[in-house]
Amino acid sequence: MNNEARRAYAREYYRARKQADPAYNTGNYRPRSEAQWDWHTRKLYGITAQAVADMFESQAGACAICGNSLFESCHIDHCHDTGKVRGLLCRGCNHGLGSFQDCPHVLTAASNYIAKHKESAA
């Protein structure tokens, strides 16, 4: 099978999969049943699905960093060193923290960089 045939096959496979399960590959994919979701959160994060629901409610359905709605995508943020869950984040904030490797010094430097260049552009 050549590269173009592989790409065509992959496109068709994922298109069919997405039609069969609209939650698939959207950033907030959850296993089908509540029992599976509870098992998933316990296995990966050591908390129950109810704890995630309570966290969602306590954050009023908003990202803990930027405040955007979590109805489009909701990510469970956790410390990669300790495994402790910190809160729920939107996709952008979760990926941003991951890109900066959860390092406060780098995040502060990035914030200072943005502020400095924002002032000089004005």
Order of alpha helices (4+ residues) and beta strands (2+ residues): alpha-alpha-alpha-beta-beta-alpha-alpha
